[in-house]
């Protein structure tokens, strides 16, 4: 404990898992302006959807970097795939000090993680959310945890309310 106190670094800094920023990002300023006003998205779920290749992930990465300092408990990033949901839940739990590795039931794991997130001021990114039909396992019903989902599908198959943002291809001028 004495050694930890003498270290010049702060060990309780929030987690930041967002990939590196795109160097040549441009456009989408209206969406960025809307979503970087924290009060507009805090505690909400945002669905950014559009065709493959329109820049959903690049926009999400940009938002992660712009919003980094507005979420005191961290910014988490996960690529969603059918076979990695248990690992995502395990990762989130470990970040917040819980070991759920012995819980095999996916619903129970999801309940524990949603409970952990309910009091956290976290920004959670779920990239390629269309790849998994039970996203509700990952989404906290919280007033302070915000979730941004990217998807090629224009709707979520889970019964939650969300802010719907369609990302269209760039025009020739853009």
Phi, psi and omega in degrees: 000320178296319179296319179299320180295329183276350180293140183280357181254155178269118185274350182256033177290148182295151178290139176224104187254008184291138176301166178301146180294147175288128185295317186255041179290136176211159177080191178062022185298324180296320178290318179299315179300315181297317187272350177267357170277097188309321183297338179281338184239352184302128179075011183249170172248132180241129176252115174257114185230157179169176182295161177302135174087005181274354176103024180299311181293318179299319178295317179298318178299315178302315179297320179302316180289323180289328184263359186314312185277359182264356181237099190294338181262000173123170177233117184252144182228127178221135170274119185274129174220153183308321187265007181241011182297317178301320179291322177298314179298318178298316180299313180299316180299316181295321178303324182257024168084016180246141176252108179250018185297336181273353178271114182267333182288123184297321180296319180292317176303314180299319179297316180297314182293317178299323177295317178299317183286340187300331179253010183258140174269080187238146169253117183249121176259131175240097184278136182064049182299341180292347183281356183219126185280341183253050181299339180302337178295336184257351188256118181281143173268082190227154176275348186234347179267123181253139180236130174243124182245132171257144184199148171280339178276147183271004178211157176262143181274008179251142187279071177232155176272147182207158174277125186260118179234113178270129178257113182266158177299154176296146173281171178300321179293323180293000000 
